[in-house]
């Protein structure tokens, strides 16, 4: 009699449970970080609020810094998919837009959405960096990544020969980096009370100042 064929082990259900637990812990951690600050929101308090045993939390993330990184990653990207922000479909679609002005408008919308998700936790990062050298190192790395990623907007203008002659590529990249500073977003929306739509319109107008002026039309005879 032939032996029974063993079915391959299917761990997809367990993977889904682990992913759901991670997402739940990240959401709870973000709430506690924003409400209490990074130092005061202890790993024990996060585990307790999430209803997850402390050893499980450490098994999922390894450290409090890694948990903060997960909070930042999901806040930046909008989900837990392992896709770099610059490789996401909406960013690639914006970079593929042939009209420079519409490309900049698309990036204004993308960046507004990112700030809506991530502004509060970026303030957590900034304040924690003042007292925690490990987090200061993380904040510095995120700033470097932000400048590199945002420079792609300017590189796209240069490729289209659409950058205003008043700027060289490096200066324009610094301008975009400044416009998209989390501090600027907080000043306008948190301190001055701008809506998200106000902020997005301002970004669009500010971005378009980088564009080469259109050529004047020749007068018809």
N, C-alpha and C positions, 0 to 999 in steps of 0.2 A: 504494500500500500504506500502510495507516495506521501512524503511528509508535507505538512501544511506549510504554505508559503507565508512567511511573516510579513505583515504590513509595515511599511516604513513609519517610523515614529513621527507624528505630526505635533510639533510644539507651537503651532501658530496661535493657538488659544492662549498659551502661557505668555508668548511674546506680546500679544495684544493686552493682556492683563498688566504686564510689566510696563508697557508704554502708557497705559491709562494711569497707572500709579505714579509714574514719573511726571506726567502732565498735571496730575492733581497736586503733587508736592510742589512743582514749579509755580503753579497758580497761587497756592497758599504762601509760599516763600515770598513771591513778589508782593503780595498784599501786606505781609508782615514787614518786609524790608521798607516798603514805602511808608507804612504807618509808623514804624518805630525806629527806622534807621538800621543800617547793617550791623553795627556793633551790638545794639540792644536786642535785635532779633536773633536769639541764640538758636543753634541747631536743635537743641532739645525742645525749645518752644515751637519751632517749625514742625518737628516730628509729632509733638503733642497735638497741635492745631490741625495737622493733616490726618491724624489718626493712624499714623504709620509707626511701627516700632523703630527705635533709633538705629539698631543694627541694619534694618532694611534700608533706611535712608542712606546710611554710609555705604551700603553695598551698591545702591543705585548711583550715588554721586561721588563718593570718596572723601569729600571735604566740603566745608562751607563755601570756600572760594569757588569750587567747581559747581556748586549749586547756584551761586550768583552768576557764574558764566552761563549756565543753562537758562536762567531767567533772562539774561541779556540776549542770548541767541534767539530765543523764542520771541522775545519782544521785538527784536530787530526784524526777524523774518516773518513773523505772524503765525508760524506753526513750528512743529518739531521735525519737519523734513530735513534730512542732512544735505541741504543745498545751500551753497554760499549765496549771500545776498546778491552779488553781482551776476550770478548765473540764473537767477530766478526769471520766470517767464516775463513778468511785467518790466523788469529792467532790460532784458534782451529786446523786448518789443520797442521800448523807448529808444534804445541805441540804434535800432533798425529804422526808425522814423527818418525819412529822407529830408523833410523840412526842418531846418534847425530850430525855428521858433516853436513849432509843435513838439519837437523833441524836448525842449526846455520846459514847456508846459507839462509834458508827461512826467518829467522828473520832479517838477514842483508838486504834482499830485502824489507821486510815490513817496517823496520825502515828507510831505504832510502826514500821510498815513503812518509812516514809520514813527514820526514824532508823536502822533496820537497814542501809539502803542508803547513807546519806549522813553518818552521824556521823563516821566516820574522816576523810573528806575535808573536812568542816567544821572539824575540828581543824587540818588542814593550812592551811586558809584563815585561821584565827585566828592561828596562829603566824607565817605568812608576812606577815600584815598588820602585825606588830610591827616588821618590818625593811624592808618594801617599800611605799612610799607609794601606788604604783599598785594594789597588792592591798588596801591599807587602804581605798582608795576603793571598790573592788569589794565588800569585806566590809560597808562602811557601807550601800551600796545594797541588798545582800541583806538586811541587818537591816531596812531600811525596807520592803522588799517583804514580808518575813516578817510584820512587825507589821500591815501593811495586809491581807494575806491571812488571817491568823489572826483578825483582827477580825471577819471574816465569820461566825465561829462565834457570837460574842456578838450580832452583829446579828440572826442567826437566832433567838436566844433572845428578844431584845427584840421581834421581830416576832410571836413566839408568846406574848408577855406572860408569859414563864417565867423571867425574870431575877430573882434574889433581891433584895429591896428594900435589902439592905445595900450593894449595888453600884450605881453608875451605869454607863452603857455604857462610858465611857472607862476607868474603873478596872477593870472586868471584862476589857476588851481587854488591859490591861497584865498582869493576872493570867494570862490565857491565854498571852500572849507570854512571860512568865517560866516558866510550866510547861513550855512547849515549847522552852525554851532548849537548844541543843546542849550547853552547859556542864552543865546539870542532868542531861541524859541521860548524859553521860560520868561524872559523879560517881556516879550510881546504878548504871550498868551496867559501866563501866570500872574505877572505883575501889572501889565497894562490892560488885561482883560480882552484881548483880541479873540475872536472865534477861530476855529480851524479854517473856515473859508477865508477869513481875513488874512490869515497867515499864508495860505496857499496862493492867494492873489498877489500878495507882496513878494513871495518867492518868484512867481512868474515874471513880474515886472522887473525885479532885481536881476534875475537870470538874463533877461532879454537885453539888459544894459551891456552884456558881453558880446552882443551880436554886431557884426560889421554893418554899418548903415547901408540901406539899399541904394543901388546906383540911381541917380536921378534920370528920369525918362527924358529922351530927346524930344524937343518940341517938334510937333508935327508942322509941316509946311502948309 
